[in-house]
């Protein structure tokens, strides 16, 4: 496979697609760099797959531009865009062997038989299926079929590889294994990947950057760390990872922190925020940043344990906090420490820097 044959840069400019009164894609603009693993992440119906289908050429935007390697392609047919595509169902030809499945897109491009054989052998080596070239898809595992589908999309050296929830049909353990395999393969080949998923863990594991999409709009674009540690909106904070959400009123900003009066009454610290005094706001605190201590030993809120859930590497505690409602806290599993029991009184705390505040709009 050629690593530097094409640059694979993609630019989406003010894309819009409506179906009746519903805006499936609303003013989406994205810049995707050469060789980047870029993920469109969002809930079902958010517009991420429609955006991918616009890039692929299967959906025509109402307005906006799709630019691949400097060439406007929004009105070009799919086969004119030099894109590889992998769907969830893989779409392998069941009556063809692995070799024949891989050869097919090259035959359509009038590549010579010796060159086809060379490329098939090359890509089978890359996806570690050298011994499966004359097997049929039905003789392969789900993970092997997925690798063949990726190989077929890569074999003609496309500028960009589009992937629409390709791991969705696999079981959890296999999916986790193939996430790492796919990322390793993408780095080895150097192709630009635009990947669609609703699975936040999958997006965080695989992506160089992620665009979080909600109701057809881009909420935020950033690295996995940026989205998790510095969410730009309450939606991103809640969708990317777990988050405790509390409603309140912003009171004032101190030199090192802000202060919010929760709807239930307590006064709690948070990050500084550019909000007016008295503005309605939402607080977001990651469960692993919530600290549970013995009752009477400081803390911000008082509460009681409702339930403790043993989840292997972590313990998940649901606690009822006075004036704040139910909160989730995560503790690393330390088998030397006794688990908290339902009814145990606890002090609940967090660092102000770990409590993000968002203004409420609308």
C-alpha positions in Angstrom: 0.0 0.0 0.0 1.2 3.5 -0.8 1.4 5.7 2.3 1.8 9.1 0.7 -0.1 8.6 -2.6 -2.8 11.1 -1.6 -3.2 13.7 1.0 -6.8 12.9 2.0 -7.8 16.4 3.3 -11.6 17.0 3.6 -13.4 20.3 4.1 -17.1 20.5 4.8 -18.4 24.1 4.5 -21.8 25.2 5.8 -23.6 21.9 4.9 -27.4 21.8 5.3 -29.8 19.1 4.5 -33.5 19.2 5.4 -36.3 16.6 5.2 -39.6 18.6 5.3 -39.3 20.8 8.3 -36.5 18.7 9.9 -33.0 19.9 9.5 -31.0 16.7 9.6 -27.8 18.6 9.0 -27.6 22.3 10.0 -24.7 24.5 8.9 -22.0 21.8 9.5 -18.5 23.0 8.8 -15.5 20.8 9.5 -11.8 20.6 8.5 -10.3 17.1 8.5 -6.6 16.8 8.1 -4.6 14.4 6.1 -4.1 11.0 7.8 -6.4 11.9 10.6 -8.8 9.5 12.4 -11.8 11.8 12.7 -15.1 10.7 14.3 -18.6 12.0 14.1 -20.1 11.2 17.5 -23.7 11.7 18.5 -27.0 10.0 19.5 -29.4 8.3 17.1 -31.0 10.9 14.8 -28.3 13.5 15.4 -27.3 13.9 11.8 -23.9 12.1 11.9 -24.8 9.4 9.4 -26.5 11.9 7.1 -23.3 14.0 7.1 -21.3 10.9 6.2 -23.7 10.1 3.4 -23.3 13.6 2.0 -19.5 13.1 2.0 -20.0 9.7 0.3 -22.2 11.2 -2.4 -25.3 9.2 -1.5 -27.1 12.3 -0.2 -27.1 15.6 -1.9 -26.9 18.7 0.4 -29.4 21.5 0.0 -26.6 24.0 0.4 -22.9 23.9 1.3 -19.7 22.4 -0.1 -17.8 19.1 0.2 -14.1 19.6 -0.8 -11.8 16.6 -1.0 -8.2 17.3 -1.7 -9.1 20.7 -3.0 -11.8 19.5 -5.4 -15.5 20.3 -4.9 -17.4 17.1 -5.1 -20.8 17.9 -3.6 -22.5 17.3 -7.0 -20.1 14.4 -8.1 -21.3 10.8 -8.2 -20.0 8.5 -5.4 -17.7 6.6 -7.8 -16.0 9.9 -8.8 -14.9 10.8 -5.2 -12.2 8.2 -4.7 -13.6 7.1 -1.3 -13.5 3.7 0.5 -16.7 2.9 2.5 -17.3 0.3 5.2 -20.8 -0.2 6.6 -22.0 -2.1 9.6 -23.2 -5.1 7.5 -19.8 -5.3 5.7 -21.6 -6.0 2.3 -19.2 -8.8 1.3 -20.3 -10.9 -1.7 -21.2 -14.3 -0.2 -20.6 -16.3 -3.4 -17.0 -14.9 -3.8 -13.9 -15.9 -1.9 -11.9 -13.4 0.2 -9.5 -13.1 -2.8 -12.3 -12.5 -5.2 -14.0 -9.9 -2.9 -10.8 -8.0 -2.7 -10.0 -8.3 -6.4 -13.5 -7.0 -7.5 -13.0 -3.2 -7.0 -9.6 -3.5 -8.8 -11.2 -5.4 -11.7 -13.8 -2.6 -12.0 -10.9 -0.2 -12.3 -9.3 -2.3 -15.1 -6.2 -3.1 -13.1 -4.1 -5.8 -14.6 -4.3 -9.4 -13.1 -0.7 -9.5 -11.9 -1.1 -6.1 -10.2 -4.4 -7.3 -8.7 -2.7 -10.4 -7.2 0.1 -8.3 -5.8 -2.3 -5.8 -4.1 -4.5 -8.6 -2.7 -1.5 -10.4 -1.2 -0.2 -7.0 0.2 -3.5 -6.0 1.9 -4.1 -9.5 3.2 -0.7 -9.3 4.9 -1.6 -5.9 6.4 -4.9 -7.2 7.9 -3.3 -10.5 8.9 -5.5 -12.8 6.8 -2.9 -14.3 4.5 -4.3 -17.8 5.1 -7.9 -16.9 4.3 -7.7 -15.7 0.7 -9.6 -18.7 -0.7 -12.2 -18.9 2.1 -15.8 -17.7 1.7 -17.2 -15.0 4.0 -19.4 -17.6 5.7 -16.3 -19.5 6.8 -14.9 -16.4 8.6 -15.7 -15.0 12.1 -17.4 -11.6 12.4 -14.1 -10.0 13.2 -12.4 -11.5 10.2 -15.3 -10.4 7.9 -14.9 -6.9 9.3 -11.2 -6.9 8.4 -12.0 -8.2 4.9 -14.5 -5.3 4.5 -11.9 -2.8 5.5 -9.3 -4.4 3.3 -11.7 -4.2 0.3 -12.3 -0.5 1.0 -8.5 0.2 1.2 -7.2 -2.0 -1.7 -7.7 0.6 -4.4 -5.9 3.2 -2.3 -8.7 5.7 -1.7 -8.1 9.3 -0.6 -10.4 8.8 2.4 -12.0 5.8 4.2 -15.6 6.4 5.5 -16.9 4.0 8.2 -20.5 4.0 9.4 -20.7 2.1 12.7 -18.7 -0.8 11.4 -18.3 -2.6 14.8 -21.9 -2.2 15.9 -22.9 -5.9 15.2 -20.0 -7.4 17.2 -19.9 -8.5 20.8 -18.3 -6.2 23.4 -15.0 -8.0 23.8 -14.4 -8.4 20.0 -15.4 -4.8 19.5 -12.9 -3.6 22.0 -10.2 -5.7 20.3 -11.0 -4.5 16.8 -11.1 -0.8 17.9 -7.3 -1.1 18.6 -6.7 -3.2 15.4 -8.5 -0.6 13.3 -6.6 2.3 14.8 -3.3 0.4 14.3 -4.2 -0.4 10.7 -5.1 3.3 10.0 -1.8 4.5 11.3 0.1 1.8 9.3 -1.7 2.7 6.0 -1.8 6.4 6.6 -5.3 6.9 5.2 -7.7 9.6 6.4 -10.6 8.0 8.2 -14.0 9.6 8.9 -15.8 7.3 11.3 -19.4 7.4 12.6 -20.5 6.1 16.0 -22.9 6.7 18.8 -20.5 4.9 21.2 -18.6 7.4 23.3 -16.0 4.8 24.5 -15.3 3.8 20.9 -14.8 7.4 19.9 -12.5 8.2 22.8 -10.4 5.0 22.1 -9.9 5.4 18.4 -10.0 9.1 17.4 -7.4 11.8 16.9 -10.3 14.3 17.0 -14.1 14.0 17.5 -17.0 16.2 16.3 -19.9 15.9 18.7 -23.1 16.3 16.8 -26.6 17.0 18.2 -29.8 17.9 16.3 -27.8 18.3 13.1 -25.4 20.8 14.6 -21.7 20.5 15.7 -21.6 21.1 19.5 -17.8 20.8 19.8 -14.7 19.6 17.9 -11.6 18.5 19.8 -9.3 15.7 20.9 -10.8 13.0 23.2 -9.0 14.6 26.2 -10.3 18.1 25.3 -13.9 16.9 25.0 -13.8 15.0 28.3 -11.9 17.5 30.4 -13.1 20.7 28.7 -16.6 20.2 27.4 -18.0 23.4 25.7 -21.6 22.6 26.4 -23.7 20.8 28.9 -24.7 18.3 26.2 -21.1 17.4 25.5 -20.4 17.0 29.2 -23.3 14.6 29.6 -22.8 12.7 26.3 -19.0 12.2 26.3 -18.5 10.2 29.5 -20.8 10.2 32.5 -21.5 13.4 34.4 -23.5 14.5 37.4 -25.7 17.5 36.5 -27.0 20.0 39.0 -29.2 23.0 38.4 -28.6 26.3 40.3 -28.0 30.0 40.2 -24.6 31.6 39.7 -23.8 34.0 42.6 -20.3 35.4 42.2 -16.8 34.7 41.0 -13.9 34.7 43.5 -10.3 35.0 42.6 -9.9 31.2 42.3 -13.4 29.8 41.9 -17.1 30.5 41.3 -20.0 29.9 43.6 -23.5 28.6 42.8 -26.6 28.2 44.9 -28.2 24.9 44.0 -31.9 24.7 43.4 -32.2 22.6 46.6 -30.5 25.3 48.7 -26.8 24.5 49.3 -24.0 26.8 48.3 -21.3 25.0 46.3 -18.0 25.9 44.7 -17.3 25.5 40.9 -15.0 26.8 38.2 -15.0 30.5 37.4 -17.5 31.4 34.7 -18.3 34.4 32.7 -21.9 34.6 33.9 -24.0 37.4 35.4 -24.9 37.3 39.1 -28.3 35.6 39.3 -28.0 33.7 36.0 -29.5 30.3 35.8 -26.8 27.6 35.3 -26.0 23.9 35.2 -23.1 22.3 37.0 -21.4 19.2 35.6 -19.1 17.0 37.8 -17.5 13.7 36.6 -18.3 10.8 38.9 -14.6 10.0 39.4 -14.1 13.5 40.7 -16.7 13.2 43.4 -15.0 12.4 46.7 -16.8 10.4 49.4 -15.5 10.7 53.0 -16.6 9.8 56.5 -19.6 11.8 57.7 -18.5 14.9 59.7 -15.1 15.2 58.1 -15.5 18.3 55.9 -17.0 18.0 52.4 -19.3 20.2 50.5 -22.6 18.3 51.0 -23.8 15.7 53.4 -25.5 12.5 52.1 -26.2 8.8 52.5 -25.3 5.9 50.3 -28.2 4.5 48.3 -26.4 1.7 46.5 -22.9 0.4 45.8 -22.3 -1.5 42.6 -19.2 -3.6 42.2 -18.0 -3.2 38.6 -14.6 -4.9 38.6 -12.0 -2.2 38.4 -14.3 0.4 39.9 -17.0 0.7 42.6 -20.0 2.8 41.6 -21.8 4.5 44.5 -25.2 6.3 44.2 -25.5 8.7 47.0 -28.5 10.9 48.0 -27.0 14.4 48.8 -29.0 16.9 50.9 -30.3 19.7 48.7 -28.7 18.2 45.6 -30.5 14.9 44.8 -28.9 11.7 43.7 -25.2 11.8 42.6 -22.9 9.1 41.2 -19.4 8.7 42.6 -16.7 6.3 41.3 -13.9 4.8 43.3 -11.0 2.7 42.1 -11.4 -0.9 43.4 -9.1 -1.3 46.4 -9.9 -4.8 47.7 -8.3 -3.8 51.0 -10.9 -1.2 51.7 -14.4 -2.2 52.8 -17.3 -1.2 50.5 -19.7 1.5 51.7 -23.1 0.1 52.5 -26.6 1.5 51.8 -27.5 3.9 54.5 -24.0 4.9 55.4 -23.6 8.6 56.1 -20.9 10.3 54.0 -19.4 13.7 53.3 -19.5 14.6 49.6 -16.9 16.8 48.1 -15.0 17.9 45.0 -12.4 20.4 43.8 -13.9 23.6 42.4 -11.8 23.1 39.3 -13.5 19.8 38.6 -17.0 21.4 38.7 -17.8 22.9 35.3 -20.6 25.5 35.0 -22.7 26.2 32.0 -25.2 29.0 31.4 -28.7 28.0 30.6 -30.1 29.3 27.3 -33.6 29.3 25.8 
